[in-house]
Amino acid sequence: VYKELRKIWHALEAAATLPKASATDFRDNTIHCLSWGRALALLITYIIRAGIASVLLVAGILWLARTTSIEELMLNSVALNAILDVDEF
């Protein structure tokens, strides 16, 4: 979850440094300025991604906290790790 939130922060920081204009200027495989509509769409996307990561963090913590035996804790932690790493395959 930390890696995902860090990626979101870096992408948001990069998008914030781009100058804003009425139209997106993309030339020579580089974005020179970003339209306000695209900047707003990026912001909404980043907020949704951060929300999903936060919900997964809280749900995972609560799920692991309810585990009573060591065997189940190990099994549940491996399962939770597999769920969090699904997007990296």
FIDRENDO-490444 format. One record per atom (N, C-alpha, C): atom name; x, y, z. Coordinates in nm, 3 decimals, m for minus. Layout:
<sites>
<site><at>CA</at><u>X</u><v>Y</v><w>Z</w></site>
...
</sites>
This chain:
<sites>
<site><at>N</at><u>0.083</u><v>m0.118</v><w>0.000</w></site>
<site><at>CA</at><u>0.000</u><v>0.000</v><w>0.000</w></site>
<site><at>C</at><u>0.088</u><v>0.124</v><w>0.000</w></site>
<site><at>N</at><u>0.197</u><v>0.118</v><w>0.075</w></site>
<site><at>CA</at><u>0.289</u><v>0.232</v><w>0.079</w></site>
<site><at>C</at><u>0.344</u><v>0.263</v><w>m0.060</w></site>
<site><at>N</at><u>0.381</u><v>0.157</v><w>m0.135</w></site>
<site><at>CA</at><u>0.434</u><v>0.178</v><w>m0.270</w></site>
<site><at>C</at><u>0.330</u><v>0.244</v><w>m0.360</w></site>
<site><at>N</at><u>0.205</u><v>0.201</v><w>m0.347</w></site>
<site><at>CA</at><u>0.098</u><v>0.259</v><w>m0.429</w></site>
<site><at>C</at><u>0.076</u><v>0.406</v><w>m0.395</w></site>
<site><at>N</at><u>0.071</u><v>0.438</v><w>m0.267</w></site>
<site><at>CA</at><u>0.052</u><v>0.578</v><w>m0.226</w></site>
<site><at>C</at><u>0.171</u><v>0.664</v><w>m0.268</w></site>
<site><at>N</at><u>0.291</u><v>0.607</v><w>m0.263</w></site>
<site><at>CA</at><u>0.409</u><v>0.680</v><w>m0.306</w></site>
<site><at>C</at><u>0.406</u><v>0.706</v><w>m0.457</w></site>
<site><at>N</at><u>0.362</u><v>0.606</v><w>m0.536</w></site>
<site><at>CA</at><u>0.349</u><v>0.625</v><w>m0.681</w></site>
<site><at>C</at><u>0.247</u><v>0.733</v><w>m0.712</w></site>
<site><at>N</at><u>0.136</u><v>0.732</v><w>m0.639</w></site>
<site><at>CA</at><u>0.031</u><v>0.833</v><w>m0.660</w></site>
<site><at>C</at><u>0.087</u><v>0.972</v><w>m0.629</w></site>
<site><at>N</at><u>0.160</u><v>0.983</v><w>m0.518</w></site>
<site><at>CA</at><u>0.215</u><v>1.113</v><w>m0.479</w></site>
<site><at>C</at><u>0.313</u><v>1.165</v><w>m0.585</w></site>
<site><at>N</at><u>0.401</u><v>1.079</v><w>m0.635</w></site>
<site><at>CA</at><u>0.498</u><v>1.123</v><w>m0.735</w></site>
<site><at>C</at><u>0.430</u><v>1.162</v><w>m0.866</w></site>
<site><at>N</at><u>0.330</u><v>1.088</v><w>m0.906</w></site>
<site><at>CA</at><u>0.258</u><v>1.122</v><w>m1.029</w></site>
<site><at>C</at><u>0.181</u><v>1.253</v><w>m1.012</w></site>
<site><at>N</at><u>0.121</u><v>1.273</v><w>m0.897</w></site>
<site><at>CA</at><u>0.050</u><v>1.399</v><w>m0.871</w></site>
<site><at>C</at><u>0.146</u><v>1.516</v><w>m0.867</w></site>
<site><at>N</at><u>0.261</u><v>1.496</v><w>m0.807</w></site>
<site><at>CA</at><u>0.363</u><v>1.601</v><w>m0.801</w></site>
<site><at>C</at><u>0.413</u><v>1.637</v><w>m0.941</w></site>
<site><at>N</at><u>0.433</u><v>1.536</v><w>m1.025</w></site>
<site><at>CA</at><u>0.477</u><v>1.561</v><w>m1.163</w></site>
<site><at>C</at><u>0.371</u><v>1.634</v><w>m1.242</w></site>
<site><at>N</at><u>0.245</u><v>1.596</v><w>m1.225</w></site>
<site><at>CA</at><u>0.137</u><v>1.662</v><w>m1.298</w></site>
<site><at>C</at><u>0.118</u><v>1.806</v><w>m1.249</w></site>
<site><at>N</at><u>0.143</u><v>1.830</v><w>m1.121</w></site>
<site><at>CA</at><u>0.126</u><v>1.965</v><w>m1.067</w></site>
<site><at>C</at><u>0.233</u><v>2.061</v><w>m1.118</w></site>
<site><at>N</at><u>0.350</u><v>2.010</v><w>m1.154</w></site>
<site><at>CA</at><u>0.455</u><v>2.099</v><w>m1.202</w></site>
<site><at>C</at><u>0.438</u><v>2.140</v><w>m1.347</w></site>
<site><at>N</at><u>0.353</u><v>2.066</v><w>m1.420</w></site>
<site><at>CA</at><u>0.330</u><v>2.103</v><w>m1.560</w></site>
<site><at>C</at><u>0.249</u><v>2.231</v><w>m1.568</w></site>
<site><at>N</at><u>0.283</u><v>2.319</v><w>m1.661</w></site>
<site><at>CA</at><u>0.201</u><v>2.439</v><w>m1.677</w></site>
<site><at>C</at><u>0.063</u><v>2.403</v><w>m1.732</w></site>
<site><at>N</at><u>m0.039</u><v>2.479</v><w>m1.690</w></site>
<site><at>CA</at><u>m0.176</u><v>2.454</v><w>m1.734</w></site>
<site><at>C</at><u>m0.212</u><v>2.553</v><w>m1.844</w></site>
<site><at>N</at><u>m0.292</u><v>2.505</v><w>m1.940</w></site>
<site><at>CA</at><u>m0.336</u><v>2.588</v><w>m2.052</w></site>
<site><at>C</at><u>m0.475</u><v>2.542</v><w>m2.092</w></site>
<site><at>N</at><u>m0.529</u><v>2.605</v><w>m2.197</w></site>
<site><at>CA</at><u>m0.662</u><v>2.567</v><w>m2.242</w></site>
<site><at>C</at><u>m0.660</u><v>2.436</v><w>m2.320</w></site>
<site><at>N</at><u>m0.546</u><v>2.399</v><w>m2.377</w></site>
<site><at>CA</at><u>m0.533</u><v>2.274</v><w>m2.452</w></site>
<site><at>C</at><u>m0.401</u><v>2.207</v><w>m2.415</w></site>
<site><at>N</at><u>m0.399</u><v>2.076</v><w>m2.421</w></site>
<site><at>CA</at><u>m0.279</u><v>2.000</v><w>m2.392</w></site>
<site><at>C</at><u>m0.183</u><v>2.010</v><w>m2.510</w></site>
<site><at>N</at><u>m0.058</u><v>2.039</v><w>m2.482</w></site>
<site><at>CA</at><u>0.045</u><v>2.050</v><w>m2.586</w></site>
<site><at>C</at><u>0.138</u><v>1.930</v><w>m2.574</w></site>
<site><at>N</at><u>0.126</u><v>1.837</v><w>m2.670</w></site>
<site><at>CA</at><u>0.206</u><v>1.714</v><w>m2.670</w></site>
<site><at>C</at><u>0.284</u><v>1.711</v><w>m2.800</w></site>
<site><at>N</at><u>0.415</u><v>1.731</v><w>m2.791</w></site>
<site><at>CA</at><u>0.499</u><v>1.723</v><w>m2.911</w></site>
<site><at>C</at><u>0.634</u><v>1.663</v><w>m2.873</w></site>
<site><at>N</at><u>0.694</u><v>1.595</v><w>m2.968</w></site>
<site><at>CA</at><u>0.822</u><v>1.528</v><w>m2.948</w></site>
<site><at>C</at><u>0.819</u><v>1.431</v><w>m2.830</w></site>
<site><at>N</at><u>0.706</u><v>1.358</v><w>m2.816</w></site>
<site><at>CA</at><u>0.687</u><v>1.261</v><w>m2.708</w></site>
<site><at>C</at><u>0.702</u><v>1.322</v><w>m2.569</w></site>
<site><at>N</at><u>0.668</u><v>1.448</v><w>m2.556</w></site>
<site><at>CA</at><u>0.676</u><v>1.518</v><w>m2.428</w></site>
<site><at>C</at><u>0.552</u><v>1.605</v><w>m2.411</w></site>
<site><at>N</at><u>0.498</u><v>1.604</v><w>m2.290</w></site>
<site><at>CA</at><u>0.386</u><v>1.693</v><w>m2.260</w></site>
<site><at>C</at><u>0.443</u><v>1.825</v><w>m2.213</w></site>
<site><at>N</at><u>0.414</u><v>1.933</v><w>m2.289</w></site>
<site><at>CA</at><u>0.468</u><v>2.065</v><w>m2.255</w></site>
<site><at>C</at><u>0.372</u><v>2.144</v><w>m2.167</w></site>
<site><at>N</at><u>0.242</u><v>2.127</v><w>m2.186</w></site>
<site><at>CA</at><u>0.144</u><v>2.189</v><w>m2.098</w></site>
<site><at>C</at><u>0.019</u><v>2.100</v><w>m2.096</w></site>
<site><at>N</at><u>m0.054</u><v>2.108</v><w>m1.988</w></site>
<site><at>CA</at><u>m0.168</u><v>2.021</v><w>m1.963</w></site>
<site><at>C</at><u>m0.295</u><v>2.105</v><w>m1.957</w></site>
<site><at>N</at><u>m0.400</u><v>2.056</v><w>m2.021</w></site>
<site><at>CA</at><u>m0.527</u><v>2.130</v><w>m2.016</w></site>
<site><at>C</at><u>m0.588</u><v>2.115</v><w>m1.877</w></site>
<site><at>N</at><u>m0.675</u><v>2.210</v><w>m1.842</w></site>
<site><at>CA</at><u>m0.737</u><v>2.207</v><w>m1.711</w></site>
<site><at>C</at><u>m0.828</u><v>2.085</v><w>m1.696</w></site>
<site><at>N</at><u>m0.893</u><v>2.045</v><w>m1.803</w></site>
<site><at>CA</at><u>m0.980</u><v>1.927</v><w>m1.798</w></site>
<site><at>C</at><u>m0.901</u><v>1.800</v><w>m1.770</w></site>
<site><at>N</at><u>m0.788</u><v>1.785</v><w>m1.838</w></site>
<site><at>CA</at><u>m0.704</u><v>1.667</v><w>m1.813</w></site>
<site><at>C</at><u>m0.643</u><v>1.671</v><w>m1.673</w></site>
<site><at>N</at><u>m0.606</u><v>1.788</v><w>m1.627</w></site>
<site><at>CA</at><u>m0.551</u><v>1.800</v><w>m1.491</w></site>
<site><at>C</at><u>m0.656</u><v>1.760</v><w>m1.388</w></site>
<site><at>N</at><u>m0.781</u><v>1.801</v><w>m1.409</w></site>
<site><at>CA</at><u>m0.888</u><v>1.764</v><w>m1.318</w></site>
<site><at>C</at><u>m0.916</u><v>1.614</v><w>m1.324</w></site>
<site><at>N</at><u>m0.913</u><v>1.556</v><w>m1.444</w></site>
<site><at>CA</at><u>m0.932</u><v>1.411</v><w>m1.459</w></site>
<site><at>C</at><u>m0.821</u><v>1.334</v><w>m1.389</w></site>
<site><at>N</at><u>m0.698</u><v>1.381</v><w>m1.401</w></site>
<site><at>CA</at><u>m0.585</u><v>1.317</v><w>m1.330</w></site>
<site><at>C</at><u>m0.603</u><v>1.326</v><w>m1.180</w></site>
<site><at>N</at><u>m0.645</u><v>1.441</v><w>m1.131</w></site>
<site><at>CA</at><u>m0.664</u><v>1.460</v><w>m0.988</w></site>
<site><at>C</at><u>m0.772</u><v>1.366</v><w>m0.935</w></site>
<site><at>N</at><u>m0.883</u><v>1.354</v><w>m1.006</w></site>
<site><at>CA</at><u>m0.990</u><v>1.265</v><w>m0.965</w></site>
<site><at>C</at><u>m0.942</u><v>1.121</v><w>m0.965</w></site>
<site><at>N</at><u>m0.866</u><v>1.082</v><w>m1.068</w></site>
<site><at>CA</at><u>m0.813</u><v>0.946</v><w>m1.076</w></site>
<site><at>C</at><u>m0.719</u><v>0.917</v><w>m0.960</w></site>
<site><at>N</at><u>m0.632</u><v>1.012</v><w>m0.926</w></site>
<site><at>CA</at><u>m0.539</u><v>0.992</v><w>m0.815</w></site>
<site><at>C</at><u>m0.612</u><v>0.984</v><w>m0.681</w></site>
<site><at>N</at><u>m0.716</u><v>1.061</v><w>m0.664</w></site>
<site><at>CA</at><u>m0.794</u><v>1.056</v><w>m0.540</w></site>
<site><at>C</at><u>m0.863</u><v>0.920</v><w>m0.526</w></site>
<site><at>N</at><u>m0.919</u><v>0.869</v><w>m0.636</w></site>
<site><at>CA</at><u>m0.985</u><v>0.739</v><w>m0.633</w></site>
<site><at>C</at><u>m0.883</u><v>0.629</v><w>m0.603</w></site>
<site><at>N</at><u>m0.766</u><v>0.634</v><w>m0.667</w></site>
<site><at>CA</at><u>m0.662</u><v>0.534</v><w>m0.642</w></site>
<site><at>C</at><u>m0.617</u><v>0.537</v><w>m0.496</w></site>
<site><at>N</at><u>m0.599</u><v>0.656</v><w>m0.440</w></site>
<site><at>CA</at><u>m0.558</u><v>0.667</v><w>m0.300</w></site>
<site><at>C</at><u>m0.667</u><v>0.615</v><w>m0.208</w></site>
<site><at>N</at><u>m0.792</u><v>0.640</v><w>m0.242</w></site>
<site><at>CA</at><u>m0.904</u><v>0.589</v><w>m0.163</w></site>
<site><at>C</at><u>m0.909</u><v>0.437</v><w>m0.163</w></site>
<site><at>N</at><u>m0.891</u><v>0.377</v><w>m0.280</w></site>
<site><at>CA</at><u>m0.892</u><v>0.231</v><w>m0.290</w></site>
<site><at>C</at><u>m0.776</u><v>0.171</v><w>m0.210</w></site>
<site><at>N</at><u>m0.658</u><v>0.231</v><w>m0.221</w></site>
<site><at>CA</at><u>m0.542</u><v>0.182</v><w>m0.145</w></site>
<site><at>C</at><u>m0.566</u><v>0.195</v><w>0.005</w></site>
<site><at>N</at><u>m0.627</u><v>0.303</v><w>0.048</w></site>
<site><at>CA</at><u>m0.655</u><v>0.322</v><w>0.191</w></site>
<site><at>C</at><u>m0.758</u><v>0.222</v><w>0.242</w></site>
<site><at>N</at><u>m0.861</u><v>0.197</v><w>0.163</w></site>
<site><at>CA</at><u>m0.963</u><v>0.099</v><w>0.202</w></site>
<site><at>C</at><u>m0.900</u><v>m0.040</v><w>0.212</w></site>
<site><at>N</at><u>m0.815</u><v>m0.076</v><w>0.115</w></site>
<site><at>CA</at><u>m0.747</u><v>m0.205</v><w>0.122</w></site>
<site><at>C</at><u>m0.657</u><v>m0.214</v><w>0.245</w></site>
<site><at>N</at><u>m0.591</u><v>m0.106</v><w>0.280</w></site>
<site><at>CA</at><u>m0.506</u><v>m0.106</v><w>0.399</w></site>
<site><at>C</at><u>m0.587</u><v>m0.132</v><w>0.525</w></site>
<site><at>N</at><u>m0.695</u><v>m0.058</v><w>0.543</w></site>
<site><at>CA</at><u>m0.778</u><v>m0.073</v><w>0.662</w></site>
<site><at>C</at><u>m0.844</u><v>m0.211</v><w>0.665</w></site>
<site><at>N</at><u>m0.897</u><v>m0.256</v><w>0.552</w></site>
<site><at>CA</at><u>m0.962</u><v>m0.387</v><w>0.548</w></site>
<site><at>C</at><u>m0.862</u><v>m0.499</v><w>0.577</w></site>
<site><at>N</at><u>m0.741</u><v>m0.487</v><w>0.524</w></site>
<site><at>CA</at><u>m0.639</u><v>m0.587</v><w>0.550</w></site>
<site><at>C</at><u>m0.596</u><v>m0.591</v><w>0.695</w></site>
<site><at>N</at><u>m0.582</u><v>m0.474</v><w>0.755</w></site>
<site><at>CA</at><u>m0.545</u><v>m0.468</v><w>0.897</w></site>
<site><at>C</at><u>m0.654</u><v>m0.531</v><w>0.983</w></site>
<site><at>N</at><u>m0.780</u><v>m0.497</v><w>0.955</w></site>
<site><at>CA</at><u>m0.890</u><v>m0.554</v><w>1.033</w></site>
<site><at>C</at><u>m0.901</u><v>m0.704</v><w>1.013</w></site>
<site><at>N</at><u>m0.879</u><v>m0.748</v><w>0.890</w></site>
<site><at>CA</at><u>m0.887</u><v>m0.891</v><w>0.859</w></site>
<site><at>C</at><u>m0.779</u><v>m0.968</v><w>0.934</w></site>
<site><at>N</at><u>m0.657</u><v>m0.915</v><w>0.933</w></site>
<site><at>CA</at><u>m0.549</u><v>m0.983</v><w>1.004</w></site>
<site><at>C</at><u>m0.565</u><v>m0.973</v><w>1.157</w></site>
<site><at>N</at><u>m0.624</u><v>m0.865</v><w>1.204</w></site>
<site><at>CA</at><u>m0.642</u><v>m0.848</v><w>1.348</w></site>
<site><at>C</at><u>m0.743</u><v>m0.948</v><w>1.405</w></site>
<site><at>N</at><u>m0.837</u><v>m0.995</v><w>1.323</w></site>
<site><at>CA</at><u>m0.937</u><v>m1.091</v><w>1.369</w></site>
<site><at>C</at><u>m0.887</u><v>m1.234</v><w>1.368</w></site>
<site><at>N</at><u>m0.767</u><v>m1.257</v><w>1.318</w></site>
<site><at>CA</at><u>m0.713</u><v>m1.393</v><w>1.311</w></site>
<site><at>C</at><u>m0.667</u><v>m1.436</v><w>1.449</w></site>
<site><at>N</at><u>m0.703</u><v>m1.560</v><w>1.486</w></site>
<site><at>CA</at><u>m0.674</u><v>m1.605</v><w>1.622</w></site>
<site><at>C</at><u>m0.553</u><v>m1.696</v><w>1.631</w></site>
<site><at>N</at><u>m0.529</u><v>m1.781</v><w>1.532</w></site>
<site><at>CA</at><u>m0.416</u><v>m1.874</v><w>1.542</w></site>
<site><at>C</at><u>m0.301</u><v>m1.830</v><w>1.452</w></site>
<site><at>N</at><u>m0.182</u><v>m1.876</v><w>1.485</w></site>
<site><at>CA</at><u>m0.063</u><v>m1.840</v><w>1.410</w></site>
<site><at>C</at><u>m0.069</u><v>m1.894</v><w>1.268</w></site>
<site><at>N</at><u>m0.121</u><v>m2.016</v><w>1.251</w></site>
<site><at>CA</at><u>m0.130</u><v>m2.076</v><w>1.118</w></site>
<site><at>C</at><u>m0.222</u><v>m1.994</v><w>1.028</w></site>
<site><at>N</at><u>m0.337</u><v>m1.955</v><w>1.081</w></site>
<site><at>CA</at><u>m0.430</u><v>m1.874</v><w>1.004</w></site>
<site><at>C</at><u>m0.372</u><v>m1.736</v><w>0.975</w></site>
<site><at>N</at><u>m0.298</u><v>m1.680</v><w>1.069</w></site>
<site><at>CA</at><u>m0.236</u><v>m1.550</v><w>1.049</w></site>
<site><at>C</at><u>m0.137</u><v>m1.555</v><w>0.933</w></site>
<site><at>N</at><u>m0.054</u><v>m1.659</v><w>0.929</w></site>
<site><at>CA</at><u>0.042</u><v>m1.674</v><w>0.820</w></site>
<site><at>C</at><u>m0.029</u><v>m1.692</v><w>0.687</w></site>
<site><at>N</at><u>m0.131</u><v>m1.777</v><w>0.684</w></site>
<site><at>CA</at><u>m0.207</u><v>m1.801</v><w>0.562</w></site>
<site><at>C</at><u>m0.277</u><v>m1.674</v><w>0.515</w></site>
<site><at>N</at><u>m0.340</u><v>m1.602</v><w>0.607</w></site>
<site><at>CA</at><u>m0.410</u><v>m1.478</v><w>0.571</w></site>
<site><at>C</at><u>m0.314</u><v>m1.369</v><w>0.526</w></site>
<site><at>N</at><u>m0.196</u><v>m1.360</v><w>0.586</w></site>
<site><at>CA</at><u>m0.101</u><v>m1.257</v><w>0.545</w></site>
<site><at>C</at><u>m0.047</u><v>m1.285</v><w>0.404</w></site>
<site><at>N</at><u>m0.025</u><v>m1.413</v><w>0.373</w></site>
<site><at>CA</at><u>0.020</u><v>m1.448</v><w>0.237</w></site>
<site><at>C</at><u>m0.092</u><v>m1.420</v><w>0.137</w></site>
<site><at>N</at><u>m0.216</u><v>m1.450</v><w>0.173</w></site>
<site><at>CA</at><u>m0.329</u><v>m1.423</v><w>0.085</w></site>
<site><at>C</at><u>m0.346</u><v>m1.272</v><w>0.063</w></site>
<site><at>N</at><u>m0.330</u><v>m1.194</v><w>0.169</w></site>
<site><at>CA</at><u>m0.341</u><v>m1.049</v><w>0.156</w></site>
<site><at>C</at><u>m0.231</u><v>m0.993</v><w>0.068</w></site>
<site><at>N</at><u>m0.110</u><v>m1.045</v><w>0.082</w></site>
<site><at>CA</at><u>0.000</u><v>m1.002</v><w>m0.003</w></site>
<site><at>C</at><u>m0.027</u><v>m1.035</v><w>m0.149</w></site>
<site><at>N</at><u>m0.086</u><v>m1.152</v><w>m0.176</w></site>
<site><at>CA</at><u>m0.120</u><v>m1.189</v><w>m0.313</w></site>
<site><at>C</at><u>m0.225</u><v>m1.094</v><w>m0.370</w></site>
<site><at>N</at><u>m0.322</u><v>m1.055</v><w>m0.290</w></site>
<site><at>CA</at><u>m0.426</u><v>m0.962</v><w>m0.336</w></site>
<site><at>C</at><u>m0.365</u><v>m0.827</v><w>m0.369</w></site>
<site><at>N</at><u>m0.274</u><v>m0.780</v><w>m0.285</w></site>
<site><at>CA</at><u>m0.214</u><v>m0.648</v><w>m0.307</w></site>
<site><at>C</at><u>m0.119</u><v>m0.648</v><w>m0.426</w></site>
<site><at>N</at><u>m0.061</u><v>m0.763</v><w>m0.460</w></site>
<site><at>CA</at><u>0.034</u><v>m0.770</v><w>m0.571</w></site>
<site><at>C</at><u>m0.030</u><v>m0.813</v><w>m0.703</w></site>
<site><at>N</at><u>m0.162</u><v>m0.822</v><w>m0.709</w></site>
<site><at>CA</at><u>m0.230</u><v>m0.865</v><w>m0.831</w></site>
<site><at>C</at><u>m0.198</u><v>m0.773</v><w>m0.948</w></site>
<site><at>N</at><u>m0.194</u><v>m0.644</v><w>m0.925</w></site>
<site><at>CA</at><u>m0.172</u><v>m0.549</v><w>m1.036</w></site>
<site><at>C</at><u>m0.028</u><v>m0.549</v><w>m1.086</w></site>
<site><at>N</at><u>0.064</u><v>m0.612</v><w>m1.016</w></site>
<site><at>CA</at><u>0.204</u><v>m0.612</v><w>m1.058</w></site>
<site><at>C</at><u>0.240</u><v>m0.730</v><w>m1.146</w></site>
<site><at>N</at><u>0.145</u><v>m0.823</v><w>m1.170</w></site>
<site><at>CA</at><u>0.176</u><v>m0.940</v><w>m1.255</w></site>
<site><at>C</at><u>0.163</u><v>m0.908</v><w>m1.400</w></site>
</sites>
